[in-house]
């Protein structure tokens, strides 16, 4: 992978923080979750800030021909789109984990890369049920 001057690759450090969060036991989660989430949110904020810096630096760049200019504009639009989504994810994580707020489903982002992803609500019964007694299996009639 090619390195870009002035930008740090934060994938490894972010992956480590996510792995730490996933591997926590319930007791560890109560004690250490907020500190690790603060570090992960800080990493995400650095990435978004770097992307915004790249957008500012490339604002006046134009391509050599029409196709290059169109490609640059398309890439800049895509980066701006993901910056906005990144800010929403950071805000959602901060509100949910650090502030203890319950984020409404309408404001949640379930996937950055798949915008049509949504919550699937499961129906819950008021009391436990036994699948053998509540299951209706229609039988095919012989003709």
N, C-alpha and C positions, 0 to 999 in steps of 0.2 A: 504494500500500500504506500502511496506517495504521501510524504509529509508536507504540510502547508506551513510556511513560516508564520509564526505568531499565534498558532492555534495548537492547543494540546489535545491529544486523543484521550478522552475521559471514559471510554468504554470499559476499560479494565477496572477502574476504581468504582464506577457505577455498578458493574456486574458483581463486584465483591460485596458492596453494600446490600444489593438485592439478595445475594446468596445468604448473607448473614441474617437478614430479616426472615427469609424462608426457612432457615434451619433452626430458628429459635423455638424453645419450649414455651409453654404458657407462662411459667414463672419468669423466664428471661425476657419474654415479651413485655411483661408489666414493668420490669426494671430498666431495660435498655432500649426499648423500641424507639422512644422519642429522640434519643441522641443519634441513633443510626439514621433515622428518617431525616433529621436535621442535616446530617452530612450528605445524604442522597439528594435532598432538595437543593443544597448548596451546589452540588455538582451539576444538577439539572439547570440551575440558574446560570452557572458559568457557561454551559453549552449554549443556552438561549442567548446570552449576552454576546458570545463569540459569533453566533450566526447573525445577530443584528449588526455587529461591527462589520461583518463581511458584506451585508446589504448596504451599509453606509459607504463602504469603500468602493463598492462596484456600482454605485448609483450613476456615475457619469461615464462608465465604460460602455463603448459601443463596439460592435463587431466589425470585421473587415468588409463583410458583405451583408446582404439582407438576411440570409439564413443564420449566420453567426449572431447577428443582433437579435433575431427571434429566439434563438436558443438561449442566449444570455437572459433575455427577459423572462422566458419560461422558467428557467432555473431560479431566478430571483423571485418570481411569484411563488414557486413551490417552497422555497426557503422561508418566505414571509408567512405562508400558510402554516407550515410546521412550527414556526416561532409562536404564532397565535395559539395553536393547539398545545404546545409545550407550556406556555404560560397558564393555560386553563388547567392542565394536569398538575402543575406545581401548586396552583391555588387550591385545587381539589384535595391534594395530599396534605397541604398545610392545614386546611380547615378540618379535614377528617381526623388526622392523626395528632397534630400538635394542638389544635384548638378544641378537639373533642366534639365538633359539630357534626350533625348528621346531614350529609349533603343530599338534597332532593334528587330523585332519579332523572328528572328533566335536565339537571345541570351537569350530570356525570358524563364523562367520556369513557367509554368502554374499550375503544380501540382507536389509536391515532391513525392507523393505516387503512382501516375499514370503516368509513363514516356511517354505513348503514347498520352497524352492529348496535343492538339494543338489548334491553333486559327482557328475559323471558320469565314471566311470572308463573309460578307453579300453583295449582290449586291445592289447598290444604283442607283436610276434613277437620271438623270440630273435635272429633274423637278418633282414637286409633282404629284402624280397620284391618280386617283380615282379608287378604286378597281372595281367599277361597270362598268366602261367604258373600263378598260384594261384587265379584266378577261376573259379568253377563257374557256368556258365550253362545251366540246364536248357532243353531245347527242347520245345515243345509238339508232340505227335504229332497227325498228321492222321487223322481217323476216316473 
